[in-house]
Amino acid sequence: MKTISAAEANRNFSRLLAEVVAGESVTVLSHGKPVAVFSPVSVAKINREEAQCKLLERLRAQVPTGETRDWTRNSLYCA
């Protein structure tokens, strides 16, 4: 992982983004201490969030089944 100063990150932000797009993770230091990490976004995370949104949309559109319930919360956990 590459490290750069905050001042350098500020001066060369476009280059920093290009390195991240290429797969590099970069730690930004302020007064010698790490304050931020720039890293590529995981495709798996994007796919998971997209799937979650689609599921929630489908569930919100779904009509609830059953007029009354014949069970209690306690019956779910006690045999």
TORVO-528270 format. One record per atom (N, C-alpha, C): atom name; x, y, z; residue in one letter; residue number from 0. Coordinates in nm, 3 decimals, decimal comma. Layout:
N
@name:CA | px:X | py:Y | pz:Z | resn:A | resi:NUM
...
end
This chain:
79
@name:N | px:0,085 | py:-0,117 | pz:0,000 | resn:M | resi:0
@name:CA | px:0,000 | py:0,000 | pz:0,000 | resn:M | resi:0
@name:C | px:0,090 | py:0,124 | pz:0,000 | resn:M | resi:0
@name:N | px:0,056 | py:0,216 | pz:-0,084 | resn:K | resi:1
@name:CA | px:0,132 | py:0,339 | pz:-0,099 | resn:K | resi:1
@name:C | px:0,085 | py:0,442 | pz:0,004 | resn:K | resi:1
@name:N | px:0,176 | py:0,527 | pz:0,054 | resn:T | resi:2
@name:CA | px:0,139 | py:0,635 | pz:0,144 | resn:T | resi:2
@name:C | px:0,184 | py:0,768 | pz:0,085 | resn:T | resi:2
@name:N | px:0,100 | py:0,869 | pz:0,103 | resn:I | resi:3
@name:CA | px:0,134 | py:1,004 | pz:0,057 | resn:I | resi:3
@name:C | px:0,086 | py:1,105 | pz:0,161 | resn:I | resi:3
@name:N | px:0,142 | py:1,224 | pz:0,157 | resn:S | resi:4
@name:CA | px:0,101 | py:1,329 | pz:0,249 | resn:S | resi:4
@name:C | px:-0,032 | py:1,389 | pz:0,201 | resn:S | resi:4
@name:N | px:-0,101 | py:1,453 | pz:0,294 | resn:A | resi:5
@name:CA | px:-0,227 | py:1,520 | pz:0,259 | resn:A | resi:5
@name:C | px:-0,203 | py:1,629 | pz:0,156 | resn:A | resi:5
@name:N | px:-0,093 | py:1,702 | pz:0,171 | resn:A | resi:6
@name:CA | px:-0,061 | py:1,808 | pz:0,075 | resn:A | resi:6
@name:C | px:-0,040 | py:1,751 | pz:-0,064 | resn:A | resi:6
@name:N | px:0,032 | py:1,639 | pz:-0,073 | resn:E | resi:7
@name:CA | px:0,056 | py:1,576 | pz:-0,203 | resn:E | resi:7
@name:C | px:-0,075 | py:1,524 | pz:-0,262 | resn:E | resi:7
@name:N | px:-0,160 | py:1,467 | pz:-0,176 | resn:A | resi:8
@name:CA | px:-0,290 | py:1,418 | pz:-0,224 | resn:A | resi:8
@name:C | px:-0,373 | py:1,534 | pz:-0,279 | resn:A | resi:8
@name:N | px:-0,366 | py:1,648 | pz:-0,212 | resn:N | resi:9
@name:CA | px:-0,439 | py:1,766 | pz:-0,256 | resn:N | resi:9
@name:C | px:-0,387 | py:1,817 | pz:-0,391 | resn:N | resi:9
@name:N | px:-0,256 | py:1,823 | pz:-0,404 | resn:R | resi:10
@name:CA | px:-0,196 | py:1,873 | pz:-0,529 | resn:R | resi:10
@name:C | px:-0,217 | py:1,779 | pz:-0,647 | resn:R | resi:10
@name:N | px:-0,220 | py:1,649 | pz:-0,620 | resn:N | resi:11
@name:CA | px:-0,225 | py:1,550 | pz:-0,727 | resn:N | resi:11
@name:C | px:-0,347 | py:1,459 | pz:-0,716 | resn:N | resi:11
@name:N | px:-0,462 | py:1,515 | pz:-0,687 | resn:F | resi:12
@name:CA | px:-0,581 | py:1,434 | pz:-0,664 | resn:F | resi:12
@name:C | px:-0,620 | py:1,352 | pz:-0,785 | resn:F | resi:12
@name:N | px:-0,611 | py:1,408 | pz:-0,904 | resn:S | resi:13
@name:CA | px:-0,647 | py:1,333 | pz:-1,026 | resn:S | resi:13
@name:C | px:-0,556 | py:1,211 | pz:-1,043 | resn:S | resi:13
@name:N | px:-0,427 | py:1,229 | pz:-1,017 | resn:R | resi:14
@name:CA | px:-0,333 | py:1,117 | pz:-1,027 | resn:R | resi:14
@name:C | px:-0,364 | py:1,012 | pz:-0,920 | resn:R | resi:14
@name:N | px:-0,399 | py:1,059 | pz:-0,800 | resn:L | resi:15
@name:CA | px:-0,437 | py:0,968 | pz:-0,692 | resn:L | resi:15
@name:C | px:-0,557 | py:0,883 | pz:-0,732 | resn:L | resi:15
@name:N | px:-0,659 | py:0,946 | pz:-0,788 | resn:L | resi:16
@name:CA | px:-0,777 | py:0,871 | pz:-0,833 | resn:L | resi:16
@name:C | px:-0,742 | py:0,772 | pz:-0,943 | resn:L | resi:16
@name:N | px:-0,655 | py:0,811 | pz:-1,033 | resn:A | resi:17
@name:CA | px:-0,614 | py:0,720 | pz:-1,141 | resn:A | resi:17
@name:C | px:-0,544 | py:0,597 | pz:-1,083 | resn:A | resi:17
@name:N | px:-0,463 | py:0,615 | pz:-0,981 | resn:E | resi:18
@name:CA | px:-0,395 | py:0,501 | pz:-0,917 | resn:E | resi:18
@name:C | px:-0,496 | py:0,409 | pz:-0,849 | resn:E | resi:18
@name:N | px:-0,597 | py:0,468 | pz:-0,786 | resn:V | resi:19
@name:CA | px:-0,700 | py:0,388 | pz:-0,719 | resn:V | resi:19
@name:C | px:-0,781 | py:0,310 | pz:-0,823 | resn:V | resi:19
@name:N | px:-0,815 | py:0,375 | pz:-0,932 | resn:V | resi:20
@name:CA | px:-0,888 | py:0,307 | pz:-1,039 | resn:V | resi:20
@name:C | px:-0,807 | py:0,189 | pz:-1,093 | resn:V | resi:20
@name:N | px:-0,675 | py:0,204 | pz:-1,095 | resn:A | resi:21
@name:CA | px:-0,587 | py:0,097 | pz:-1,143 | resn:A | resi:21
@name:C | px:-0,571 | py:-0,015 | pz:-1,040 | resn:A | resi:21
@name:N | px:-0,631 | py:0,001 | pz:-0,921 | resn:G | resi:22
@name:CA | px:-0,628 | py:-0,106 | pz:-0,822 | resn:G | resi:22
@name:C | px:-0,539 | py:-0,080 | pz:-0,702 | resn:G | resi:22
@name:N | px:-0,471 | py:0,033 | pz:-0,699 | resn:E | resi:23
@name:CA | px:-0,381 | py:0,068 | pz:-0,588 | resn:E | resi:23
@name:C | px:-0,460 | py:0,123 | pz:-0,470 | resn:E | resi:23
@name:N | px:-0,421 | py:0,085 | pz:-0,349 | resn:S | resi:24
@name:CA | px:-0,475 | py:0,146 | pz:-0,228 | resn:S | resi:24
@name:C | px:-0,373 | py:0,247 | pz:-0,178 | resn:S | resi:24
@name:N | px:-0,420 | py:0,364 | pz:-0,137 | resn:V | resi:25
@name:CA | px:-0,330 | py:0,472 | pz:-0,097 | resn:V | resi:25
@name:C | px:-0,373 | py:0,524 | pz:0,040 | resn:V | resi:25
@name:N | px:-0,277 | py:0,531 | pz:0,133 | resn:T | resi:26
@name:CA | px:-0,302 | py:0,588 | pz:0,265 | resn:T | resi:26
@name:C | px:-0,255 | py:0,732 | pz:0,264 | resn:T | resi:26
@name:N | px:-0,340 | py:0,822 | pz:0,313 | resn:V | resi:27
@name:CA | px:-0,306 | py:0,965 | pz:0,319 | resn:V | resi:27
@name:C | px:-0,264 | py:0,997 | pz:0,463 | resn:V | resi:27
@name:N | px:-0,148 | py:1,062 | pz:0,475 | resn:L | resi:28
@name:CA | px:-0,094 | py:1,098 | pz:0,606 | resn:L | resi:28
@name:C | px:-0,106 | py:1,248 | pz:0,629 | resn:L | resi:28
@name:N | px:-0,142 | py:1,286 | pz:0,752 | resn:S | resi:29
@name:CA | px:-0,142 | py:1,426 | pz:0,792 | resn:S | resi:29
@name:C | px:-0,054 | py:1,435 | pz:0,916 | resn:S | resi:29
@name:N | px:0,052 | py:1,513 | pz:0,903 | resn:H | resi:30
@name:CA | px:0,150 | py:1,526 | pz:1,011 | resn:H | resi:30
@name:C | px:0,205 | py:1,388 | pz:1,051 | resn:H | resi:30
@name:N | px:0,223 | py:1,301 | pz:0,951 | resn:G | resi:31
@name:CA | px:0,282 | py:1,169 | pz:0,973 | resn:G | resi:31
@name:C | px:0,187 | py:1,063 | pz:1,024 | resn:G | resi:31
@name:N | px:0,060 | py:1,098 | pz:1,044 | resn:K | resi:32
@name:CA | px:-0,038 | py:1,002 | pz:1,095 | resn:K | resi:32
@name:C | px:-0,141 | py:0,970 | pz:0,987 | resn:K | resi:32
@name:N | px:-0,179 | py:0,843 | pz:0,972 | resn:P | resi:33
@name:CA | px:-0,279 | py:0,807 | pz:0,871 | resn:P | resi:33
@name:C | px:-0,416 | py:0,868 | pz:0,905 | resn:P | resi:33
@name:N | px:-0,476 | py:0,931 | pz:0,805 | resn:V | resi:34
@name:CA | px:-0,608 | py:0,992 | pz:0,825 | resn:V | resi:34
@name:C | px:-0,713 | py:0,939 | pz:0,726 | resn:V | resi:34
@name:N | px:-0,668 | py:0,879 | pz:0,618 | resn:A | resi:35
@name:CA | px:-0,764 | py:0,828 | pz:0,519 | resn:A | resi:35
@name:C | px:-0,698 | py:0,720 | pz:0,435 | resn:A | resi:35
@name:N | px:-0,782 | py:0,632 | pz:0,384 | resn:V | resi:36
@name:CA | px:-0,736 | py:0,530 | pz:0,290 | resn:V | resi:36
@name:C | px:-0,826 | py:0,537 | pz:0,168 | resn:V | resi:36
@name:N | px:-0,764 | py:0,553 | pz:0,053 | resn:F | resi:37
@name:CA | px:-0,836 | py:0,548 | pz:-0,074 | resn:F | resi:37
@name:C | px:-0,811 | py:0,411 | pz:-0,133 | resn:F | resi:37
@name:N | px:-0,919 | py:0,340 | pz:-0,164 | resn:S | resi:38
@name:CA | px:-0,904 | py:0,208 | pz:-0,223 | resn:S | resi:38
@name:C | px:-1,019 | py:0,183 | pz:-0,320 | resn:S | resi:38
@name:N | px:-0,998 | py:0,092 | pz:-0,415 | resn:P | resi:39
@name:CA | px:-1,103 | py:0,063 | pz:-0,514 | resn:P | resi:39
@name:C | px:-1,228 | py:0,006 | pz:-0,445 | resn:P | resi:39
@name:N | px:-1,342 | py:0,039 | pz:-0,499 | resn:V | resi:40
@name:CA | px:-1,469 | py:-0,015 | pz:-0,449 | resn:V | resi:40
@name:C | px:-1,480 | py:-0,159 | pz:-0,494 | resn:V | resi:40
@name:N | px:-1,522 | py:-0,243 | pz:-0,403 | resn:S | resi:41
@name:CA | px:-1,539 | py:-0,384 | pz:-0,435 | resn:S | resi:41
@name:C | px:-1,663 | py:-0,404 | pz:-0,521 | resn:S | resi:41
@name:N | px:-1,649 | py:-0,476 | pz:-0,630 | resn:V | resi:42
@name:CA | px:-1,763 | py:-0,506 | pz:-0,718 | resn:V | resi:42
@name:C | px:-1,864 | py:-0,591 | pz:-0,643 | resn:V | resi:42
@name:N | px:-1,817 | py:-0,679 | pz:-0,557 | resn:A | resi:43
@name:CA | px:-1,908 | py:-0,763 | pz:-0,479 | resn:A | resi:43
@name:C | px:-1,998 | py:-0,677 | pz:-0,391 | resn:A | resi:43
@name:N | px:-1,943 | py:-0,572 | pz:-0,333 | resn:K | resi:44
@name:CA | px:-2,022 | py:-0,484 | pz:-0,247 | resn:K | resi:44
@name:C | px:-2,129 | py:-0,413 | pz:-0,329 | resn:K | resi:44
@name:N | px:-2,094 | py:-0,366 | pz:-0,447 | resn:I | resi:45
@name:CA | px:-2,191 | py:-0,300 | pz:-0,534 | resn:I | resi:45
@name:C | px:-2,302 | py:-0,397 | pz:-0,571 | resn:I | resi:45
@name:N | px:-2,267 | py:-0,520 | pz:-0,608 | resn:N | resi:46
@name:CA | px:-2,367 | py:-0,619 | pz:-0,645 | resn:N | resi:46
@name:C | px:-2,457 | py:-0,653 | pz:-0,526 | resn:N | resi:46
@name:N | px:-2,400 | py:-0,662 | pz:-0,407 | resn:R | resi:47
@name:CA | px:-2,478 | py:-0,693 | pz:-0,287 | resn:R | resi:47
@name:C | px:-2,577 | py:-0,581 | pz:-0,258 | resn:R | resi:47
@name:N | px:-2,531 | py:-0,456 | pz:-0,268 | resn:E | resi:48
@name:CA | px:-2,621 | py:-0,343 | pz:-0,243 | resn:E | resi:48
@name:C | px:-2,732 | py:-0,337 | pz:-0,347 | resn:E | resi:48
@name:N | px:-2,699 | py:-0,364 | pz:-0,471 | resn:E | resi:49
@name:CA | px:-2,801 | py:-0,364 | pz:-0,577 | resn:E | resi:49
@name:C | px:-2,904 | py:-0,474 | pz:-0,552 | resn:E | resi:49
@name:N | px:-2,857 | py:-0,593 | pz:-0,513 | resn:A | resi:50
@name:CA | px:-2,948 | py:-0,703 | pz:-0,484 | resn:A | resi:50
@name:C | px:-3,037 | py:-0,671 | pz:-0,365 | resn:A | resi:50
@name:N | px:-2,980 | py:-0,606 | pz:-0,264 | resn:Q | resi:51
@name:CA | px:-3,057 | py:-0,568 | pz:-0,147 | resn:Q | resi:51
@name:C | px:-3,168 | py:-0,469 | pz:-0,184 | resn:Q | resi:51
@name:N | px:-3,136 | py:-0,372 | pz:-0,267 | resn:C | resi:52
@name:CA | px:-3,237 | py:-0,274 | pz:-0,311 | resn:C | resi:52
@name:C | px:-3,350 | py:-0,341 | pz:-0,388 | resn:C | resi:52
@name:N | px:-3,314 | py:-0,433 | pz:-0,478 | resn:K | resi:53
@name:CA | px:-3,416 | py:-0,504 | pz:-0,555 | resn:K | resi:53
@name:C | px:-3,505 | py:-0,588 | pz:-0,465 | resn:K | resi:53
@name:N | px:-3,445 | py:-0,654 | pz:-0,365 | resn:L | resi:54
@name:CA | px:-3,524 | py:-0,736 | pz:-0,273 | resn:L | resi:54
@name:C | px:-3,621 | py:-0,649 | pz:-0,193 | resn:L | resi:54
@name:N | px:-3,573 | py:-0,538 | pz:-0,142 | resn:L | resi:55
@name:CA | px:-3,660 | py:-0,450 | pz:-0,065 | resn:L | resi:55
@name:C | px:-3,775 | py:-0,394 | pz:-0,150 | resn:L | resi:55
@name:N | px:-3,747 | py:-0,360 | pz:-0,274 | resn:E | resi:56
@name:CA | px:-3,853 | py:-0,313 | pz:-0,365 | resn:E | resi:56
@name:C | px:-3,959 | py:-0,421 | pz:-0,384 | resn:E | resi:56
@name:N | px:-3,913 | py:-0,545 | pz:-0,404 | resn:R | resi:57
@name:CA | px:-4,005 | py:-0,656 | pz:-0,426 | resn:R | resi:57
@name:C | px:-4,088 | py:-0,683 | pz:-0,301 | resn:R | resi:57
@name:N | px:-4,024 | py:-0,680 | pz:-0,184 | resn:L | resi:58
@name:CA | px:-4,096 | py:-0,706 | pz:-0,060 | resn:L | resi:58
@name:C | px:-4,198 | py:-0,597 | pz:-0,030 | resn:L | resi:58
@name:N | px:-4,164 | py:-0,472 | pz:-0,059 | resn:R | resi:59
@name:CA | px:-4,257 | py:-0,362 | pz:-0,034 | resn:R | resi:59
@name:C | px:-4,380 | py:-0,371 | pz:-0,126 | resn:R | resi:59
@name:N | px:-4,361 | py:-0,424 | pz:-0,246 | resn:A | resi:60
@name:CA | px:-4,471 | py:-0,435 | pz:-0,342 | resn:A | resi:60
@name:C | px:-4,557 | py:-0,560 | pz:-0,316 | resn:A | resi:60
@name:N | px:-4,505 | py:-0,653 | pz:-0,239 | resn:Q | resi:61
@name:CA | px:-4,573 | py:-0,780 | pz:-0,215 | resn:Q | resi:61
@name:C | px:-4,691 | py:-0,760 | pz:-0,119 | resn:Q | resi:61
@name:N | px:-4,802 | py:-0,825 | pz:-0,149 | resn:V | resi:62
@name:CA | px:-4,921 | py:-0,818 | pz:-0,065 | resn:V | resi:62
@name:C | px:-4,902 | py:-0,915 | pz:0,052 | resn:V | resi:62
@name:N | px:-4,923 | py:-0,868 | pz:0,175 | resn:P | resi:63
@name:CA | px:-4,910 | py:-0,957 | pz:0,291 | resn:P | resi:63
@name:C | px:-5,012 | py:-1,069 | pz:0,284 | resn:P | resi:63
@name:N | px:-4,974 | py:-1,187 | pz:0,328 | resn:T | resi:64
@name:CA | px:-5,066 | py:-1,301 | pz:0,328 | resn:T | resi:64
@name:C | px:-5,119 | py:-1,325 | pz:0,468 | resn:T | resi:64
@name:N | px:-5,239 | py:-1,377 | pz:0,475 | resn:G | resi:65
@name:CA | px:-5,299 | py:-1,411 | pz:0,603 | resn:G | resi:65
@name:C | px:-5,361 | py:-1,292 | pz:0,673 | resn:G | resi:65
@name:N | px:-5,488 | py:-1,306 | pz:0,707 | resn:E | resi:66
@name:CA | px:-5,559 | py:-1,199 | pz:0,777 | resn:E | resi:66
@name:C | px:-5,518 | py:-1,195 | pz:0,924 | resn:E | resi:66
@name:N | px:-5,512 | py:-1,310 | pz:0,983 | resn:T | resi:67
@name:CA | px:-5,476 | py:-1,318 | pz:1,125 | resn:T | resi:67
@name:C | px:-5,361 | py:-1,415 | pz:1,140 | resn:T | resi:67
@name:N | px:-5,292 | py:-1,401 | pz:1,247 | resn:R | resi:68
@name:CA | px:-5,186 | py:-1,498 | pz:1,272 | resn:R | resi:68
@name:C | px:-5,226 | py:-1,583 | pz:1,392 | resn:R | resi:68
@name:N | px:-5,193 | py:-1,708 | pz:1,381 | resn:D | resi:69
@name:CA | px:-5,229 | py:-1,800 | pz:1,489 | resn:D | resi:69
@name:C | px:-5,103 | py:-1,847 | pz:1,564 | resn:D | resi:69
@name:N | px:-5,004 | py:-1,763 | pz:1,567 | resn:W | resi:70
@name:CA | px:-4,881 | py:-1,795 | pz:1,638 | resn:W | resi:70
@name:C | px:-4,837 | py:-1,673 | pz:1,717 | resn:W | resi:70
@name:N | px:-4,753 | py:-1,698 | pz:1,813 | resn:T | resi:71
@name:CA | px:-4,697 | py:-1,589 | pz:1,892 | resn:T | resi:71
@name:C | px:-4,547 | py:-1,589 | pz:1,876 | resn:T | resi:71
@name:N | px:-4,488 | py:-1,480 | pz:1,911 | resn:R | resi:72
@name:CA | px:-4,343 | py:-1,471 | pz:1,904 | resn:R | resi:72
@name:C | px:-4,278 | py:-1,580 | pz:1,989 | resn:R | resi:72
@name:N | px:-4,336 | py:-1,605 | pz:2,104 | resn:N | resi:73
@name:CA | px:-4,281 | py:-1,706 | pz:2,194 | resn:N | resi:73
@name:C | px:-4,285 | py:-1,845 | pz:2,131 | resn:N | resi:73
@name:N | px:-4,390 | py:-1,873 | pz:2,054 | resn:S | resi:74
@name:CA | px:-4,400 | py:-2,006 | pz:1,992 | resn:S | resi:74
@name:C | px:-4,295 | py:-2,028 | pz:1,885 | resn:S | resi:74
@name:N | px:-4,238 | py:-1,921 | pz:1,833 | resn:L | resi:75
@name:CA | px:-4,131 | py:-1,937 | pz:1,735 | resn:L | resi:75
@name:C | px:-4,002 | py:-1,988 | pz:1,798 | resn:L | resi:75
@name:N | px:-3,981 | py:-1,956 | pz:1,925 | resn:Y | resi:76
@name:CA | px:-3,856 | py:-1,989 | pz:1,990 | resn:Y | resi:76
@name:C | px:-3,866 | py:-2,105 | pz:2,089 | resn:Y | resi:76
@name:N | px:-3,986 | py:-2,143 | pz:2,123 | resn:C | resi:77
@name:CA | px:-4,006 | py:-2,254 | pz:2,218 | resn:C | resi:77
@name:C | px:-4,069 | py:-2,373 | pz:2,145 | resn:C | resi:77
@name:N | px:-4,014 | py:-2,488 | pz:2,168 | resn:A | resi:78
@name:CA | px:-4,066 | py:-2,607 | pz:2,100 | resn:A | resi:78
@name:C | px:-4,176 | py:-2,672 | pz:2,179 | resn:A | resi:78
end
